[in-house]
């Protein structure tokens, strides 16, 4: 980096501000015996550790002393999830660290470990990682290369003041993120609520009942196109949705596609000609007297019942599905319900898009805070 620093700050390399750099212990992880053994897989991209997933290693006192972590040690991933970092704060106690991690112990009279830890979540650090990655059999960064990491370093008192500000702002961001994620979860629950509103209503109890096999025909999907799977204009549907495109259609559309194997009971809809593959059933609009969109929402509401019928040989048995008792309102009522649910589901999608944009904006705040922090603007 060549950015200008505030007065009193200086550029340093990681190697200049660390006392120790050391590769971790190569050993076999075991359950419930020995010392907690921190591996790359226990650390996420945000520097959090999965305590519940921690395994252990059995070693002698000499080995433990060599690899024991001290509060303030920072671990860097050198292979696999390159660039991940973890600041050890004492939890889990008496931990040692695994190979493919590098321990850096800092000169804490010069640099606060939290200063470096936050820096390793900044855009500048990510850029450094991308530049240093090797492209041999497996990307990796060694200790020598990590030591070349340049860090903007203010006086220790300023570091601690800025760290406190970062923590305060990050807590606000986390509160906003949590609230937004709760909103998103609530919106994701709306489709099921709307379906219950329609199909479990008092009005629905008065509708005629028939077997599903009397309402529609489940046709078997066919194979998987060998050519042009990712080309063409005809969507190819698997049990969980579109898996590619082709130039030939099995059904003209509109069509309902139901997962027969794999995502059993999953229901998809295609307005245009499509190719349902052999892990699916499909319903041809010409072979039902009901409104197809209404039938789509009915089947969405029945998915759990259909799953319950997937017994014995894995997969949804057509004859079993046909025996499912379903409500059948008059055709005008079907069309009204189809229109109502289409409107409600469109509203849900708009809400999802809006909240996801809010979440993206909130997530961007973390980087904005770190940019300001390491430019001396906090």
C-alpha positions in Angstrom: 0.0 0.0 0.0 1.2 3.5 -0.8 -1.6 5.5 0.9 -0.5 8.5 2.9 -0.8 8.0 6.6 -1.8 10.5 9.3 1.0 12.3 11.2 2.6 10.0 13.8 1.7 6.8 11.9 4.1 4.6 10.0 4.1 1.6 7.7 5.6 -1.6 9.2 5.8 -5.1 8.1 4.3 -7.9 10.2 7.8 -9.4 10.6 8.9 -6.2 12.3 6.2 -6.3 15.0 6.1 -10.0 15.9 8.3 -11.9 18.4 7.5 -15.4 17.1 6.2 -17.0 14.0 5.7 -20.8 14.1 3.9 -23.5 12.2 1.4 -25.7 14.0 1.5 -29.3 15.2 0.9 -32.2 12.8 -1.1 -34.7 14.7 -4.3 -36.8 14.6 -7.3 -35.2 16.2 -9.3 -37.3 18.6 -12.4 -36.9 20.7 -12.6 -35.9 24.4 -9.1 -36.5 25.5 -6.0 -34.4 25.6 -5.6 -30.7 24.7 -8.1 -28.7 22.5 -6.7 -28.7 19.0 -7.6 -25.7 16.8 -7.6 -26.4 13.1 -8.4 -24.2 10.1 -11.8 -25.9 9.8 -12.7 -24.6 13.3 -12.4 -21.0 12.2 -14.8 -19.1 10.0 -14.1 -16.2 7.6 -15.0 -13.7 10.3 -12.4 -15.0 12.8 -14.9 -16.8 15.0 -14.3 -20.3 16.3 -16.7 -23.2 16.5 -16.1 -24.3 20.1 -18.7 -27.1 19.8 -16.7 -28.7 16.9 -13.3 -28.6 18.6 -11.4 -31.9 18.8 -8.4 -32.8 20.9 -4.8 -34.0 20.6 -2.9 -36.2 23.0 0.7 -35.1 23.5 3.4 -34.9 26.1 4.2 -31.9 28.2 7.2 -30.8 26.0 5.0 -30.8 22.8 2.2 -29.0 24.6 4.6 -26.3 25.8 5.9 -25.8 22.3 2.5 -25.3 20.7 0.4 -23.9 23.5 -1.4 -20.7 22.6 -1.2 -17.6 24.7 -3.7 -14.8 24.9 -3.0 -12.4 22.0 -1.6 -15.0 19.6 -2.9 -14.7 16.1 -3.3 -17.7 13.9 -3.1 -17.3 10.1 -4.3 -20.0 7.7 -1.5 -20.9 5.3 -3.3 -23.4 3.1 -6.9 -24.3 2.3 -8.9 -21.3 3.5 -6.0 -19.0 3.0 -6.0 -15.7 4.9 -8.4 -16.7 7.7 -7.2 -15.4 11.0 -8.1 -16.2 14.6 -7.2 -14.1 17.7 -6.8 -16.3 20.7 -8.5 -14.9 23.7 -8.2 -17.9 26.0 -11.1 -19.9 24.8 -10.9 -22.9 24.6 -8.4 -23.0 27.5 -5.0 -24.8 27.2 -5.4 -25.0 23.4 -2.7 -25.8 20.9 -2.8 -25.2 17.1 -2.7 -27.5 14.1 -0.5 -27.6 11.1 -1.6 -25.4 8.2 -1.9 -22.6 10.7 0.9 -20.2 11.5 1.1 -18.6 15.0 2.3 -15.0 15.2 3.0 -13.6 18.7 3.2 -9.8 18.6 5.3 -7.2 20.3 2.4 -5.9 22.4 4.3 -2.8 23.5 4.2 -1.7 19.8 1.0 -3.2 18.4 -2.3 -4.3 20.0 -3.3 -7.8 18.7 -6.8 -6.5 18.0 -5.3 -3.8 15.7 -3.8 -6.5 13.5 -6.8 -8.8 13.8 -9.2 -6.1 12.5 -6.7 -5.2 9.8 -6.9 -8.8 8.6 -10.5 -8.2 7.8 -9.9 -5.1 5.7 -10.0 -4.7 1.9 -6.2 -4.1 2.0 -5.5 -7.4 3.7 -7.7 -9.3 1.2 -5.8 -7.7 -1.7 -2.6 -8.8 -0.1 -3.9 -12.4 0.2 -4.9 -12.5 -3.5 -1.5 -11.2 -4.6 0.4 -13.7 -2.5 -1.6 -16.9 -3.3 0.3 -19.6 -5.1 -1.3 -21.4 -7.9 0.5 -24.7 -7.7 -1.3 -27.9 -6.6 -2.9 -26.0 -3.7 -2.9 -22.3 -3.0 -0.7 -21.4 0.1 1.1 -18.6 1.8 4.0 -19.3 4.1 5.3 -17.5 7.2 7.9 -15.5 5.3 5.3 -14.1 2.9 2.9 -13.3 5.8 5.8 -11.4 7.4 5.9 -9.1 4.4 2.3 -7.9 5.1 2.4 -4.1 5.4 0.4 -2.6 8.3 -0.4 1.1 9.0 0.7 1.6 12.6 -0.3 4.5 14.8 1.0 5.0 18.3 -0.3 2.3 20.8 -2.6 4.8 22.5 -4.2 5.8 19.2 -4.6 2.1 18.2 -6.6 1.4 21.4 -8.8 4.5 20.9 -9.5 3.5 17.3 -10.1 -0.2 18.4 -12.7 1.0 20.9 -14.4 3.0 18.2 -14.3 0.0 15.8 -15.9 -2.2 18.4 -18.6 0.3 19.1 -19.5 0.8 15.5 -19.3 -3.0 14.7 -21.8 -3.7 17.5 -24.2 -1.2 15.9 -23.7 -2.9 12.5 -24.3 -6.3 14.1 -27.5 -5.1 15.7 -28.7 -3.8 12.4 -27.7 -7.0 10.6 -29.5 -9.2 13.2 -32.7 -7.1 12.9 -32.5 -7.3 9.1 -31.9 -11.1 9.1 -34.9 -11.5 11.4 -37.0 -9.5 9.0 -35.8 -11.7 6.1 -36.7 -14.9 8.0 -40.2 -13.5 8.8 -40.7 -12.7 5.1 -39.6 -16.2 4.1 -42.3 -17.6 6.3 -45.0 -15.6 4.6 -45.7 -18.0 1.6 -46.5 -20.8 4.0 -48.7 -18.5 6.0 -50.6 -17.4 2.9 -51.0 -21.1 1.8 -52.4 -22.0 5.2 -54.7 -19.0 5.1 -56.3 -20.4 1.9 -56.1 -24.1 2.3 -56.9 -24.4 6.0 -59.6 -21.7 6.0 -63.2 -22.3 7.1 -64.2 -21.8 3.5 -61.8 -24.6 2.4 -63.5 -27.1 4.8 -66.7 -26.8 2.7 -65.0 -27.6 -0.7 -65.5 -30.9 -2.4 -62.9 -33.6 -1.7 -61.3 -35.8 -4.3 -58.3 -38.0 -4.7 -55.4 -36.2 -6.4 -55.4 -38.8 -9.1 -58.9 -37.7 -10.1 -57.7 -34.1 -10.5 -54.5 -34.5 -12.6 -52.1 -37.0 -14.2 -48.4 -37.4 -13.1 -46.3 -38.0 -16.2 -42.8 -39.4 -15.8 -39.9 -37.1 -16.8 -37.4 -38.4 -19.3 -33.6 -38.9 -19.0 -31.2 -36.1 -19.0 -30.3 -34.3 -22.3 -26.7 -35.2 -23.2 -26.1 -32.3 -25.5 -26.6 -28.6 -25.1 -27.4 -29.0 -21.4 -26.2 -25.5 -20.7 -27.2 -24.1 -24.1 -30.5 -23.6 -25.8 -33.7 -21.9 -24.7 -35.7 -24.7 -23.2 -35.3 -25.1 -19.4 -34.3 -28.5 -18.1 -35.9 -29.2 -14.8 -34.6 -31.6 -12.1 -36.3 -32.3 -8.8 -35.0 -29.1 -7.3 -35.5 -26.7 -10.2 -33.7 -25.8 -13.4 -30.4 -27.7 -14.0 -29.6 -26.4 -17.5 -31.1 -25.6 -20.9 -31.7 -27.6 -24.1 -33.2 -27.0 -27.5 -35.9 -29.7 -27.3 -39.0 -29.7 -25.0 -40.9 -32.7 -23.6 -44.0 -30.7 -22.6 -45.4 -27.5 -24.2 -46.2 -25.7 -21.0 -47.4 -24.3 -18.8 -46.3 -27.3 -16.7 -46.0 -28.3 -13.0 -42.8 -30.3 -12.2 -42.7 -32.4 -9.0 -39.6 -34.0 -7.5 -39.8 -37.8 -7.7 -36.3 -38.5 -6.4 -33.8 -36.3 -4.7 -35.8 -33.3 -3.6 -38.9 -35.4 -3.2 -42.1 -33.5 -3.4 -40.5 -30.2 -4.4 -42.9 -28.4 -6.7 -41.8 -26.1 -9.6 -43.7 -24.3 -12.3 -42.8 -23.5 -15.9 -44.9 -21.2 -18.0 -42.9 -22.1 -21.1 -42.0 -25.4 -22.9 -39.5 -27.4 -20.8 -37.8 -30.8 -20.4 -38.5 -32.5 -17.0 -35.8 -35.1 -16.4 -36.3 -38.6 -15.0 -36.1 -37.6 -11.3 -39.4 -35.8 -11.7 -43.0 -36.1 -12.6 -44.8 -33.4 -14.6 -48.4 -32.4 -15.0 -49.5 -31.5 -18.5 -52.0 -28.6 -18.5 -54.1 -30.5 -21.1 -54.6 -33.4 -18.7 -56.3 -31.6 -15.8 -59.7 -29.8 -15.6 -58.5 -27.6 -12.7 -56.7 -24.2 -12.9 -53.0 -25.1 -13.2 -51.8 -22.2 -11.1 -54.3 -23.1 -8.4 -53.1 -26.7 -8.6 -49.5 -25.5 -8.3 -50.3 -23.7 -5.0 -52.3 -26.7 -3.8 -49.3 -29.0 -4.4 -47.0 -26.5 -2.7 -49.2 -26.6 0.4 -49.3 -30.5 0.3 -45.5 -30.9 0.0 -45.1 -32.3 3.6 -48.0 -34.8 2.9 -46.3 -35.9 -0.3 -43.0 -36.3 1.5 -44.7 -38.5 4.1 -45.7 -40.8 1.3 -42.1 -41.3 0.1 -41.6 -44.5 2.1 -40.0 -47.8 1.3 -38.0 -47.4 -1.9 -36.6 -43.8 -1.9 -38.8 -41.6 -4.0 -42.3 -40.4 -4.4 -44.6 -43.2 -5.5 -47.2 -42.0 -8.1 -50.0 -44.2 -6.9 -49.5 -43.2 -3.3 -49.6 -39.5 -4.4 -52.8 -40.2 -6.3 -54.5 -41.4 -3.1 -53.9 -38.0 -1.4 -57.2 -36.4 -0.6 -57.3 -32.8 -1.8 -59.9 -30.0 -1.7 -61.5 -29.1 -5.1 -63.4 -25.8 -5.1 -65.4 -24.7 -8.2 -63.3 -23.5 -11.1 -64.1 -19.8 -10.7 -63.0 -20.0 -7.0 -59.8 -21.8 -8.1 -59.0 -18.9 -10.5 -59.8 -16.3 -7.8 -57.4 -18.1 -5.3 -54.7 -18.4 -8.0 -54.9 -14.7 -8.7 -54.9 -13.9 -5.0 -51.8 -16.1 -4.2 -50.0 -14.8 -7.3 -50.4 -11.3 -6.0 -49.3 -12.2 -2.5 -46.3 -14.2 -3.6 -45.2 -11.3 -5.9 -45.4 -9.0 -2.8 -43.2 -11.4 -0.8 -40.6 -11.4 -3.6 -40.5 -7.6 -3.6 -40.0 -7.6 0.2 -37.2 -10.2 -0.1 -35.4 -8.1 -2.7 -35.8 -5.0 -0.6 -34.5 -6.6 2.6 -31.6 -8.3 0.8 -30.5 -4.9 -0.5 -30.7 -3.5 3.0 -28.6 -6.5 4.2 -26.0 -5.9 1.5 -25.8 -2.2 2.5 -25.3 -3.2 6.2 -22.7 -5.8 5.3 -20.8 -3.1 3.4 -20.7 -0.9 6.5 -18.1 -3.2 8.1 -15.6 -2.5 5.3 -16.4 1.2 5.4 -15.7 1.3 9.1 -12.3 -0.5 8.6 -11.3 1.7 5.7 -11.9 4.8 7.9 -10.1 3.2 10.8 -6.9 2.3 9.0 -6.8 5.7 7.3 -7.0 7.5 10.7 -10.5 8.8 10.0 -12.2 7.4 13.1 
